[in-house]
Amino acid sequence: MKKRLFVIGCTGSVGSSVLSVCRMFPEHFEVVALAANSSAERLLFLAEEFSCRTVVLADSSSAQKAAVPSGRSHTGIAVLSGEEGLLQMASHPDIDHVVFASSGTGAIRALMQALRNGKDVSLANKESIVVAGPWVLPLVARADQLRPLDSEHNAIWQCLSGESLHSVERIYLTASGGPFLSFSPEELERATPSMAVAHPVWSMGAKISVDSATLMNKGIEILEAMYLFSLSAAQVDAVISANPFIHGIVRFSDGSFHMCASAPDMGIPALSALFHPLRSPRDRGNTPRLDGMQISFQAPDESRFPCIRLAREAARMEGAYPALLVGADEIAVDRFLSGRVGFCDIPRIVESVLEEYSGPSPSTLEHALHVLDEGRRLAIAAGNRLEAIHPSRR
């Protein structure tokens, strides 16, 4: 029987990789519903391609426009909107598997709904776990119901298959180092948004590309891995590997290492998550040659890239600090992309927020989302202070 999918974030890079797998294997997967934030035209085009009966647009105004066909007719496609639309489809009886490929926190409740209703879930949304992990993960009812879709976490998930967590000494998430790996501190101060979004390996959106350049993305992935695999901050590390072949490493108590390697292609972790517990009957035809391949590892330079240090501190402090970090980074990156602060101001803003906060740890999901907003608010204030010092950056 075909697996019936609901893909949230279908117009982004990860969602597009998932749909490419569905194109490869139409005999295995049926795309029943699709969701996007506001890309109505692209969403409806994809819905027609996959003969979807339902689409969801998070942005209500975009949903209203999509519901009134203009030009090409989209007859027979129901258009839902907002969180209610996501919740409705995440629990729909015609859906077997929900893919969360969107960014941000808007789909947290839909993620929880899907898990409560016993759906299989593939997840490439870091914020959902870092901000709401204590409320999301207890809803996982069976082994491998929740399948990591990011390349690094998917690699660790595969390495841990059939293993006891008690035998895990440490896990390592790999990073390419981004476009500024060899930059001096002076060169980093002069880095521009166009330089930061030019990732050497992956094609991603502007926000995550900047996070990769600052190494904040790897720091947030460390936090996510702690929650996903029930590990302490001391058990999760990151290493730089300029060759993007090995995505995750697990060191076990007997001194052995398991590594998961593949071409840098998001379709490969999508294959593993969607076909689980089986393997895809064929690969995507881009397997690299092993002869002559050189692989090396180095520790991240936390003096030049302090964002990963700040994420480690948030991991050690736990409580409110992971959500604060996510909120502060969101504002800091936005200010950098708009030219209002410099590249090296991103960690300065985030560090200011972590130092300034004095509130309690969140006790509910709603409280955690409030802490996320507090991180944004404190970051706006910190950014304003930096802009006042360097008005020429406006």
C-alpha positions as CSV (number, residue, x, y, z in Angstrom):
1,M,0.0,0.0,0.0
2,K,1.1,3.5,-0.7
3,K,2.1,5.8,2.2
4,R,-0.2,8.8,2.2
5,L,1.8,12.0,2.9
6,F,1.1,15.5,4.1
7,V,4.1,17.7,3.4
8,I,4.4,21.0,5.4
9,G,6.9,23.4,4.0
10,C,6.7,21.9,0.5
11,T,8.1,24.9,-1.4
12,G,11.3,25.1,0.6
13,S,14.6,23.3,0.0
14,V,13.9,20.3,2.3
15,G,10.2,20.0,1.2
16,S,11.3,20.1,-2.4
17,S,13.7,17.2,-1.7
18,V,10.9,15.2,-0.2
19,L,8.7,15.8,-3.2
20,S,11.5,14.7,-5.5
21,V,11.5,11.4,-3.7
22,C,7.8,11.1,-4.3
23,R,8.3,11.8,-8.0
24,M,10.9,9.0,-8.1
25,F,8.6,6.5,-6.4
26,P,5.0,7.2,-7.3
27,E,4.2,3.5,-6.6
28,H,5.2,3.9,-3.0
29,F,4.0,7.4,-2.0
30,E,0.8,9.4,-2.5
31,V,0.9,13.1,-1.7
32,V,-2.5,13.8,-0.2
33,A,-2.0,17.3,1.1
34,L,0.6,20.1,0.9
35,A,1.2,23.2,3.0
36,A,3.3,26.4,2.6
37,N,3.5,29.7,4.3
38,S,2.5,32.2,1.5
39,S,3.7,30.8,-1.8
40,A,0.2,30.3,-3.1
41,E,0.9,30.0,-6.8
42,R,3.7,27.5,-6.3
43,L,1.7,25.5,-3.8
44,L,-1.3,25.2,-6.2
45,F,1.0,24.2,-9.0
46,L,2.5,21.4,-6.9
47,A,-1.0,20.3,-5.8
48,E,-2.0,19.9,-9.4
49,E,1.1,18.0,-10.2
50,F,0.5,15.5,-7.4
51,S,-3.3,15.5,-7.7
52,C,-3.7,16.7,-4.1
53,R,-7.2,17.3,-2.8
54,T,-6.1,19.8,-0.1
55,V,-3.6,22.6,0.5
56,V,-2.9,24.7,3.5
57,L,-1.5,28.2,3.5
58,A,-0.3,29.5,6.9
59,D,-0.8,33.1,5.7
60,S,-4.5,33.8,5.8
61,S,-4.5,36.5,3.1
62,S,-2.6,34.2,0.7
63,A,-5.1,31.5,1.4
64,Q,-8.0,33.9,0.6
65,K,-6.4,34.7,-2.8
66,A,-5.7,31.0,-3.5
67,A,-9.3,30.1,-2.8
68,V,-10.5,32.4,-5.6
69,P,-9.0,30.9,-8.8
70,S,-7.6,33.4,-11.3
71,G,-6.1,32.4,-14.7
72,R,-5.6,28.7,-14.5
73,S,-8.4,26.9,-12.7
74,H,-7.6,24.9,-9.6
75,T,-10.9,23.1,-9.5
76,G,-11.3,20.5,-6.8
77,I,-8.5,21.7,-4.5
78,A,-9.7,22.7,-1.0
79,V,-7.7,25.6,0.4
80,L,-7.4,25.7,4.2
81,S,-5.6,28.4,6.2
82,G,-3.6,29.0,9.3
83,E,-2.9,26.8,12.3
84,E,-6.4,25.3,12.1
85,G,-5.8,24.1,8.6
86,L,-2.5,22.5,9.7
87,L,-4.2,20.8,12.7
88,Q,-7.0,19.5,10.6
89,M,-4.8,17.8,8.1
90,A,-2.2,16.6,10.7
91,S,-5.0,14.5,12.3
92,H,-6.8,13.6,9.1
93,P,-7.6,9.8,8.8
94,D,-6.4,9.8,5.1
95,I,-2.9,10.8,6.2
96,D,-0.3,8.2,7.3
97,H,2.8,10.3,7.4
98,V,3.3,14.0,8.1
99,V,6.6,15.7,6.9
100,F,7.5,18.9,8.8
101,A,9.9,20.7,6.5
102,S,9.0,24.3,7.4
103,S,11.0,26.6,9.6
104,G,9.8,28.6,12.7
105,T,7.4,27.6,15.4
106,G,4.1,27.9,13.6
107,A,3.7,24.1,13.1
108,I,4.5,23.0,16.7
109,R,0.9,22.3,17.6
110,A,0.4,20.5,14.3
111,L,3.4,18.4,15.1
112,M,2.0,17.5,18.5
113,Q,-1.4,16.7,16.9
114,A,0.2,14.4,14.4
115,L,2.0,12.5,17.1
116,R,-1.1,12.2,19.3
117,N,-3.0,10.8,16.4
118,G,-0.4,8.1,15.8
119,K,1.0,9.5,12.5
120,D,4.5,8.7,11.4
121,V,6.5,12.0,11.4
122,S,9.6,13.1,9.5
123,L,11.0,16.3,11.0
124,A,13.3,18.9,9.6
125,N,12.1,21.7,11.9
126,K,14.7,22.6,14.6
127,E,12.7,25.2,16.4
128,S,9.9,22.7,17.2
129,I,12.3,20.6,19.2
130,V,14.6,23.3,20.7
131,V,11.7,25.4,21.9
132,A,9.1,22.8,22.6
133,G,11.0,19.5,23.0
134,P,9.8,18.9,26.6
135,W,6.2,18.9,25.4
136,V,6.7,17.3,21.9
137,L,8.8,14.3,22.7
138,P,6.6,12.7,25.4
139,L,4.0,12.3,22.7
140,V,6.2,9.9,20.7
141,A,4.4,6.6,21.3
142,R,6.6,4.1,19.5
143,A,10.2,3.6,18.3
144,D,11.0,5.6,15.1
145,Q,7.6,7.3,15.0
146,L,9.6,10.5,14.9
147,R,12.3,10.4,12.2
148,P,14.9,13.2,11.9
149,L,15.1,14.6,8.4
150,D,18.0,17.0,8.7
151,S,21.1,15.3,7.2
152,E,23.1,15.4,10.5
153,H,20.3,14.1,12.8
154,N,19.2,11.6,10.2
155,A,22.8,10.3,10.1
156,I,22.9,9.9,13.9
157,W,19.4,8.3,13.9
158,Q,20.7,5.7,11.4
159,C,23.9,5.1,13.4
160,L,21.9,4.5,16.5
161,S,19.5,2.0,14.9
162,G,19.4,-1.2,17.0
163,E,21.8,0.3,19.6
164,S,21.3,1.0,23.3
165,L,21.6,4.6,24.3
166,H,23.5,3.4,27.4
167,S,26.4,2.5,25.2
168,V,26.7,5.9,23.5
169,E,29.7,7.9,24.7
170,R,29.4,10.9,22.4
171,I,27.9,12.0,19.1
172,Y,29.4,14.3,16.6
173,L,27.5,16.5,14.1
174,T,29.6,17.5,11.1
175,A,29.7,21.0,9.6
176,S,31.2,22.3,6.4
177,G,32.2,25.5,8.2
178,G,30.3,27.7,5.8
179,P,31.7,30.3,3.4
180,F,33.8,32.0,6.1
181,L,35.8,29.0,7.4
182,S,39.2,30.5,6.6
183,F,38.3,34.2,7.3
184,S,40.3,36.2,9.8
185,P,38.5,38.2,12.5
186,E,39.0,41.4,10.5
187,E,37.5,39.8,7.4
188,L,34.5,38.5,9.4
189,E,33.8,42.1,10.5
190,R,33.5,43.1,6.9
191,A,31.4,40.2,5.8
192,T,28.2,41.1,3.9
193,P,24.8,39.4,3.6
194,S,25.5,38.4,0.0
195,M,28.7,36.7,1.0
196,A,27.0,35.0,4.0
197,V,24.2,33.4,2.0
198,A,26.7,31.9,-0.6
199,H,27.0,28.5,1.1
200,P,29.7,26.3,-0.4
201,V,27.7,23.0,-0.3
202,W,23.9,23.4,0.4
203,S,21.3,25.5,-1.4
204,M,19.2,26.9,1.5
205,G,17.2,30.0,2.5
206,A,18.8,33.2,3.6
207,K,18.2,32.7,7.4
208,I,19.7,29.2,7.6
209,S,22.5,30.1,5.3
210,V,23.6,32.9,7.7
211,D,23.2,30.6,10.6
212,S,25.5,28.2,8.8
213,A,28.0,31.0,8.3
214,T,28.0,31.9,12.0
215,L,27.9,28.2,13.0
216,M,24.7,29.0,15.0
217,N,23.0,26.4,12.9
218,K,25.4,23.8,14.2
219,G,24.9,25.1,17.7
220,I,21.1,24.8,17.4
221,E,21.5,21.3,16.0
222,I,23.5,20.4,19.1
223,L,20.5,21.5,21.2
224,E,18.1,19.6,18.9
225,A,20.2,16.4,19.2
226,M,20.2,16.5,23.0
227,Y,16.4,16.4,22.9
228,L,16.0,14.0,20.0
229,F,18.4,11.4,21.4
230,S,18.0,12.0,25.1
231,L,21.7,13.0,25.6
232,S,23.4,15.5,27.9
233,A,25.2,18.6,26.6
234,A,28.5,16.9,27.4
235,Q,27.6,14.0,25.0
236,V,27.0,16.1,21.9
237,D,29.7,17.8,19.9
238,A,30.4,19.3,16.5
239,V,33.3,18.9,14.1
240,I,34.3,20.8,10.9
241,S,34.8,18.6,7.8
242,A,35.2,20.5,4.6
243,N,34.4,17.4,2.6
244,P,30.6,17.1,3.0
245,F,30.5,13.2,2.9
246,I,30.2,12.2,6.6
247,H,27.2,13.7,8.2
248,G,27.1,12.2,11.7
249,I,29.4,10.1,14.0
250,V,28.6,8.1,17.1
251,R,31.3,6.9,19.5
252,F,30.3,3.9,21.6
253,S,31.5,2.8,25.0
254,D,33.7,0.1,23.5
255,G,35.7,2.7,21.6
256,S,34.2,2.0,18.2
257,F,32.8,4.7,15.9
258,H,29.8,4.4,13.6
259,M,29.7,7.0,10.8
260,C,26.9,7.7,8.3
261,A,28.1,9.0,5.0
262,S,26.5,10.0,1.7
263,A,26.5,12.7,-1.0
264,P,25.4,16.1,0.2
265,D,21.8,15.5,-1.1
266,M,18.8,16.1,1.2
267,G,16.9,13.5,-0.9
268,I,19.0,10.8,0.7
269,P,17.8,11.4,4.4
270,A,14.3,11.8,2.9
271,L,14.6,8.4,1.4
272,S,15.6,6.9,4.7
273,A,12.8,8.6,6.7
274,L,10.0,7.9,4.2
275,F,11.0,4.2,3.4
276,H,11.8,3.3,7.0
277,P,12.1,0.5,8.1
278,L,13.1,-0.5,4.6
279,R,15.8,0.9,2.3
280,S,14.9,2.6,-0.9
281,P,15.0,0.1,-3.8
282,R,17.4,2.3,-5.7
283,D,19.7,5.3,-5.0
284,R,19.5,8.8,-6.6
285,G,22.5,8.1,-8.9
286,N,24.9,10.6,-7.4
287,T,27.0,8.3,-5.1
288,P,30.5,9.7,-5.0
289,R,33.7,7.7,-5.7
290,L,35.6,6.6,-2.6
291,D,39.0,6.2,-4.2
292,G,41.1,9.3,-3.7
293,M,38.6,10.9,-1.2
294,Q,40.2,12.8,1.6
295,I,38.4,13.5,4.8
296,S,39.6,15.3,7.9
297,F,38.1,16.8,11.0
298,Q,38.8,19.9,13.1
299,A,37.2,21.5,16.1
300,P,35.2,24.7,15.4
301,D,37.0,27.9,16.3
302,E,34.8,29.4,19.0
303,S,36.8,32.6,19.1
304,R,36.0,33.5,15.5
305,F,32.6,31.8,15.6
306,P,31.2,32.5,19.1
307,C,27.6,31.5,18.2
308,I,28.4,27.8,18.6
309,R,29.9,28.6,22.1
310,L,26.7,30.5,23.0
311,A,24.6,27.6,21.9
312,R,26.7,25.2,24.0
313,E,26.1,27.5,27.0
314,A,22.4,27.5,26.4
315,A,22.5,23.7,26.2
316,R,24.3,23.6,29.6
317,M,22.0,26.1,31.3
318,E,18.8,24.5,29.8
319,G,15.5,25.9,31.0
320,A,14.6,29.1,29.2
321,Y,17.9,29.5,27.4
322,P,17.5,27.4,24.3
323,A,14.2,29.2,23.4
324,L,15.9,32.6,24.2
325,L,18.8,31.7,21.9
326,V,16.4,30.8,19.0
327,G,14.4,34.1,19.4
328,A,17.5,36.3,19.7
329,D,19.2,34.7,16.7
330,E,16.1,35.2,14.6
331,I,16.2,39.0,15.2
332,A,19.9,39.3,14.9
333,V,20.1,37.5,11.6
334,D,17.2,39.6,10.3
335,R,19.0,42.8,11.2
336,F,22.2,41.6,9.5
337,L,20.3,40.6,6.3
338,S,18.7,44.1,6.2
339,G,22.1,45.8,6.6
340,R,21.4,47.3,10.0
341,V,24.1,45.4,11.9
342,G,27.4,43.7,11.0
343,F,28.0,40.0,10.8
344,C,30.0,39.9,14.0
345,D,27.1,41.8,15.7
346,I,25.0,38.6,15.5
347,P,26.7,36.8,18.4
348,R,27.0,40.1,20.3
349,I,23.2,40.5,20.2
350,V,22.6,36.9,21.2
351,E,25.1,37.0,24.0
352,S,23.5,40.2,25.3
353,V,20.1,38.5,25.5
354,L,21.4,35.4,27.3
355,E,23.1,37.6,29.9
356,E,20.2,40.0,30.4
357,Y,17.4,37.4,30.9
358,S,16.6,36.7,34.5
359,G,13.2,35.0,34.3
360,P,12.1,31.5,35.2
361,S,12.3,28.3,33.1
362,P,9.1,27.6,31.1
363,S,6.7,25.2,32.6
364,T,4.2,25.0,29.7
365,L,4.4,25.2,25.9
366,E,2.7,28.6,26.1
367,H,5.3,29.8,28.5
368,A,8.1,28.5,26.2
369,L,6.6,30.5,23.3
370,H,6.5,33.5,25.6
371,V,10.2,33.1,26.4
372,L,10.9,32.8,22.6
373,D,9.1,36.2,22.2
374,E,11.1,37.6,25.1
375,G,14.3,36.6,23.3
376,R,13.1,38.5,20.2
377,R,12.2,41.5,22.3
378,L,15.5,41.7,24.1
379,A,17.4,41.2,20.8
380,I,15.5,44.1,19.2
381,A,16.7,46.3,22.1
382,A,20.2,45.0,21.9
383,G,20.2,45.6,18.1
384,N,18.9,49.2,18.6
385,R,21.8,49.9,20.9
386,L,24.3,48.6,18.4
387,E,22.7,50.6,15.6
388,A,23.1,53.7,17.7
389,I,26.8,53.0,18.1
390,H,27.2,52.3,14.3
391,P,24.6,54.4,12.5
392,S,26.4,54.0,9.2
393,R,25.2,50.4,9.0
394,R,21.6,51.4,8.6
